[in-house]
């Protein structure tokens, strides 16, 4: 993925998530959703480092991961609208979307639920002798779940090709990381399991891409799991309708000064890879792309009621 494509992907995610928040406010889609505004560089930088055969598991905040991995905005929006053209024919919604054909093995509504799933995929890859690496996204809140420690231990014991990527956005719902983590660096937890780790600036796309590439190479070459922590900031609320009363507005203002898209655009301009006019046009194209996705979703049919039980296992 070249740098301009990375920029396009980040803009697509930002405009998609902004549209989702607006559509909920307008009552045009129901249920709930968790947007990743401010975290686009983690999703896109990771996707730029992955190989086509690699597997990804995601979280409840997974739209950006899915889009970066290659999801079509129209089909993803249709899933949120509950339409038959969605990725799960309107049955999964925001937290259950997946497409194994592009290596995306699903978002997950359970905190930490993506972690053991990725370890299972990594075990499968090792038993089959493939060069696939499984990468799981999880948040700082999930890093305190028991399943995180259980699976890290198992992955280390069996030397599995898996990358554990903590997207530390500073908040577990409304609880700051400073109040929930006794030690501030999730990456340091790798030490007790004897596995490699690193920490990087999650708002710097180039840093994320390089660090994830190094982690994937480590796992792919048979050196076992890798724990990577990307430090970022969740500019949006935890979920739709969250007024964010638990944090000060001056904190958010400061965070907007460090947000990843503006930072990357400054880099593109400095390197003469784009002009101001180019960036304006690319922003307009991203907005149009998402408006087309909304139109596709709204014009798509609802699922046939006679098929309601198909693909349902519980």
VMD Tcl script that draws the C-alpha trace (Angstrom):
set ca {
  {0.00 0.00 0.00}
  {1.64 3.26 -1.14}
  {1.49 6.45 0.91}
  {-1.27 8.14 -1.07}
  {-3.40 5.01 -0.80}
  {-2.78 5.07 2.95}
  {-4.01 8.65 3.03}
  {-7.10 7.70 1.03}
  {-7.84 4.86 3.43}
  {-7.52 7.09 6.50}
  {-9.85 9.66 4.96}
  {-12.36 6.95 4.06}
  {-12.38 5.68 7.64}
  {-12.73 9.20 9.10}
  {-15.62 10.15 6.81}
  {-17.29 6.75 7.35}
  {-17.16 7.08 11.13}
  {-18.38 10.68 11.06}
  {-21.28 9.55 8.88}
  {-22.12 6.72 11.28}
  {-22.36 9.15 14.20}
  {-24.58 11.47 12.14}
  {-26.83 8.66 10.95}
  {-27.42 7.51 14.52}
  {-28.31 11.05 15.60}
  {-30.77 11.28 12.72}
  {-32.34 7.94 13.63}
  {-31.58 6.44 10.22}
  {-29.75 3.43 11.68}
  {-30.40 1.66 14.97}
  {-28.60 -0.43 17.53}
  {-25.23 0.85 18.61}
  {-21.73 1.39 17.22}
  {-18.29 2.40 18.43}
  {-16.33 4.72 16.16}
  {-12.57 5.04 15.88}
  {-12.15 8.72 15.04}
  {-8.54 9.60 15.85}
  {-7.25 6.04 15.55}
  {-7.07 5.75 11.76}
  {-3.27 5.50 11.58}
  {-3.26 2.30 13.62}
  {-5.76 0.59 11.32}
  {-4.17 1.74 8.06}
  {-0.55 1.41 9.16}
  {-1.23 -2.15 10.25}
  {-3.06 -3.05 7.05}
  {-0.17 -1.64 5.00}
  {2.22 -4.07 6.71}
  {0.04 -7.20 6.48}
  {0.37 -9.79 3.74}
  {-2.75 -11.04 1.91}
  {-2.71 -14.43 3.66}
  {-2.53 -12.95 7.17}
  {-5.51 -13.11 9.51}
  {-6.92 -10.23 11.54}
  {-9.30 -10.30 14.49}
  {-10.85 -7.09 15.73}
  {-12.81 -5.48 18.54}
  {-16.15 -3.75 19.12}
  {-14.46 -0.68 17.52}
  {-13.69 -2.42 14.25}
  {-15.03 -0.41 11.30}
  {-11.61 1.13 10.63}
  {-9.80 -2.21 10.84}
  {-12.27 -3.74 8.38}
  {-12.11 -0.86 5.90}
  {-8.31 -0.77 6.04}
  {-8.20 -4.50 5.34}
  {-10.23 -3.98 2.17}
  {-13.92 -3.91 3.08}
  {-16.25 -2.08 0.70}
  {-17.78 0.99 2.39}
  {-21.16 0.35 0.76}
  {-21.47 -3.21 2.00}
  {-20.25 -2.22 5.46}
  {-22.76 0.62 5.63}
  {-25.49 -1.76 4.42}
  {-24.67 -4.07 7.32}
  {-25.20 -1.21 9.76}
  {-28.53 -0.49 8.06}
  {-29.50 -4.15 8.47}
  {-29.78 -4.70 4.73}
  {-29.41 -7.90 2.74}
  {-26.40 -6.52 0.83}
  {-24.38 -6.18 4.05}
  {-21.43 -8.41 4.82}
  {-23.57 -10.65 7.03}
  {-26.81 -9.94 5.14}
  {-27.83 -7.48 7.82}
  {-27.65 -9.99 10.68}
  {-24.38 -9.01 12.34}
  {-24.40 -5.24 12.58}
  {-21.46 -3.25 13.83}
  {-19.93 -5.75 16.23}
  {-20.19 -9.02 14.27}
  {-19.06 -8.07 10.76}
  {-16.46 -10.21 9.01}
  {-15.14 -11.39 5.66}
  {-12.67 -14.27 5.77}
  {-11.96 -13.88 2.04}
  {-9.91 -10.75 2.81}
  {-8.43 -12.14 6.01}
  {-10.75 -10.28 8.37}
  {-12.08 -12.74 10.92}
  {-14.48 -10.47 12.63}
  {-15.19 -7.70 15.03}
  {-16.14 -8.83 18.52}
  {-18.53 -7.41 21.07}
  {-16.79 -9.17 23.97}
  {-13.92 -7.27 25.58}
  {-10.80 -9.28 24.77}
  {-12.79 -11.74 22.67}
  {-10.55 -11.28 19.65}
  {-7.43 -12.45 21.52}
  {-8.03 -16.22 21.89}
  {-9.57 -16.34 18.41}
  {-6.30 -15.02 16.94}
  {-4.30 -17.58 18.91}
  {-6.49 -20.33 17.45}
  {-5.83 -19.01 13.95}
  {-2.10 -18.90 14.73}
  {-2.16 -22.49 15.98}
  {-3.89 -23.55 12.77}
  {-1.20 -21.75 10.73}
  {1.59 -23.47 12.64}
  {0.03 -26.93 12.35}
  {-0.49 -26.48 8.61}
  {3.00 -25.08 8.10}
  {1.79 -21.93 6.36}
  {3.41 -18.50 6.49}
  {0.26 -16.90 7.84}
  {0.50 -14.66 10.89}
  {-2.57 -13.87 12.99}
  {-2.86 -10.33 14.32}
  {-5.41 -9.35 16.94}
  {-6.45 -5.86 17.89}
  {-7.52 -5.16 21.45}
  {-7.68 -2.14 23.73}
  {-6.05 -1.09 26.96}
  {-9.15 -2.22 28.83}
  {-8.88 -5.75 27.40}
  {-5.23 -5.90 28.51}
  {-6.50 -6.37 32.06}
  {-8.77 -9.29 31.19}
  {-7.72 -12.74 32.32}
  {-7.99 -14.07 28.77}
  {-5.19 -11.71 27.71}
  {-2.74 -13.35 30.12}
  {-3.96 -16.88 29.46}
  {-3.54 -16.58 25.71}
  {-0.18 -14.79 25.87}
  {1.11 -17.60 28.03}
  {-0.22 -20.27 25.66}
  {1.08 -18.50 22.56}
  {4.51 -18.15 24.14}
  {4.52 -21.77 25.28}
  {3.71 -23.03 21.79}
  {5.71 -20.31 19.99}
  {2.80 -19.36 17.78}
  {2.89 -16.88 14.85}
  {0.67 -14.22 16.38}
  {0.98 -10.48 16.93}
  {-0.95 -9.02 19.85}
  {-1.64 -5.37 19.04}
  {-2.88 -3.20 21.90}
  {-4.58 -0.09 20.56}
  {-4.12 1.99 23.70}
  {-6.49 4.91 23.15}
  {-6.35 6.10 26.73}
  {-9.83 5.06 27.82}
  {-11.64 1.84 28.69}
  {-15.16 3.17 28.21}
  {-15.00 6.13 30.62}
  {-12.04 4.99 32.73}
  {-8.66 6.49 31.94}
  {-5.69 4.18 31.52}
  {-3.99 6.01 34.39}
  {-6.73 4.79 36.72}
  {-6.95 1.24 35.37}
  {-3.35 0.23 34.60}
  {-0.96 -0.15 37.56}
  {1.93 0.08 35.08}
  {1.38 2.48 32.17}
  {2.97 0.42 29.40}
  {1.03 -2.64 28.22}
  {3.98 -3.71 26.07}
  {6.06 -4.33 29.19}
  {3.76 -7.20 30.14}
  {5.46 -9.31 27.46}
  {8.52 -9.70 29.67}
  {6.95 -12.18 32.09}
  {6.03 -14.46 29.17}
  {9.44 -14.20 27.53}
  {8.15 -12.76 24.29}
  {9.28 -9.76 22.23}
  {7.50 -6.43 22.47}
  {7.58 -2.82 21.33}
  {5.71 0.43 21.77}
  {5.08 2.99 19.06}
  {3.28 6.26 18.34}
  {-0.14 5.16 17.12}
  {-0.82 8.56 15.55}
  {2.19 8.25 13.23}
  {1.23 6.08 10.25}
  {4.80 5.48 9.13}
  {5.88 4.43 12.63}
  {2.93 2.04 12.92}
  {3.60 0.50 9.51}
  {7.28 -0.13 10.27}
  {6.74 -1.45 13.78}
  {3.94 -3.78 12.70}
  {6.07 -5.00 9.78}
  {8.89 -5.84 12.19}
  {6.49 -7.66 14.51}
  {5.00 -9.66 11.64}
  {8.46 -10.63 10.37}
  {9.39 -11.79 13.88}
  {6.33 -14.05 14.10}
  {6.53 -15.23 10.48}
  {10.15 -16.35 10.86}
  {9.26 -18.72 13.69}
  {10.37 -16.57 16.64}
  {7.00 -16.77 18.35}
  {4.48 -14.12 19.40}
  {5.01 -10.37 19.59}
  {3.21 -7.82 21.78}
  {2.92 -4.36 20.25}
  {1.40 -1.31 21.91}
  {0.24 1.61 19.76}
  {-0.39 4.74 21.82}
  {-3.22 6.78 20.34}
  {-6.32 8.72 21.44}
  {-10.02 8.10 20.97}
  {-11.39 11.44 19.81}
  {-14.93 10.08 19.61}
  {-17.00 8.88 22.53}
  {-17.04 5.28 23.66}
  {-20.23 4.58 21.72}
  {-23.03 6.54 20.11}
  {-24.59 9.14 22.36}
  {-21.59 9.28 24.71}
  {-21.33 12.94 25.89}
  {-17.74 12.36 27.09}
  {-18.40 14.04 30.43}
  {-15.53 12.07 31.98}
  {-12.82 14.12 30.28}
  {-12.03 17.80 29.91}
  {-12.56 19.59 26.61}
  {-9.09 21.13 26.74}
  {-7.70 17.58 26.80}
  {-9.64 16.84 23.61}
  {-8.49 20.10 22.02}
  {-4.88 19.15 22.67}
  {-5.51 15.67 21.26}
  {-6.92 17.13 18.05}
  {-3.58 18.89 17.56}
  {-1.92 15.46 17.43}
  {-4.50 13.62 15.32}
  {-3.08 11.30 12.66}
  {-4.60 12.57 9.41}
  {-3.40 16.16 9.78}
  {0.02 14.90 10.84}
  {0.29 12.65 7.80}
  {-0.89 15.40 5.48}
  {1.84 17.66 6.82}
  {4.33 14.92 5.94}
  {2.91 14.53 2.41}
  {3.19 18.28 1.85}
  {6.73 18.45 3.24}
  {7.82 15.57 1.01}
  {6.07 17.16 -2.01}
  {3.96 14.05 -2.45}
  {0.81 16.17 -2.53}
  {-0.25 19.81 -2.78}
  {-2.93 21.67 -0.84}
  {-5.18 21.37 -3.89}
  {-4.57 17.62 -4.04}
  {-5.54 17.22 -0.40}
  {-8.70 19.28 -0.85}
  {-9.71 17.09 -3.77}
  {-8.97 13.92 -1.85}
  {-11.12 15.07 1.09}
  {-13.99 15.79 -1.30}
  {-13.59 12.38 -2.96}
  {-13.69 10.61 0.41}
  {-16.87 12.45 1.38}
  {-18.48 11.53 -1.94}
  {-17.41 7.90 -1.51}
  {-19.20 7.67 1.82}
  {-22.31 9.42 0.52}
  {-22.43 6.81 -2.23}
  {-22.09 4.09 0.41}
  {-25.05 5.52 2.32}
  {-27.14 5.69 -0.84}
  {-26.25 2.08 -1.66}
  {-27.26 0.99 1.83}
  {-30.55 2.86 1.89}
  {-31.52 1.56 -1.54}
  {-30.64 -2.05 -0.65}
  {-33.44 -4.47 0.27}
  {-34.16 -5.74 3.74}
  {-33.41 -9.43 4.33}
  {-36.11 -11.90 3.37}
  {-37.97 -12.79 6.56}
  {-38.11 -16.43 5.45}
  {-34.30 -16.61 5.69}
  {-34.06 -15.24 9.23}
  {-32.70 -18.48 10.70}
  {-30.06 -19.11 8.03}
  {-26.51 -18.92 9.34}
  {-27.66 -18.63 12.95}
  {-26.00 -21.16 15.27}
  {-27.35 -20.17 18.68}
}
mol new
graphics top color blue
foreach p $ca { graphics top sphere $p radius 0.5 }
foreach p [lrange $ca 0 end-1] q [lrange $ca 1 end] { graphics top cylinder $p $q radius 0.2 }
display resetview
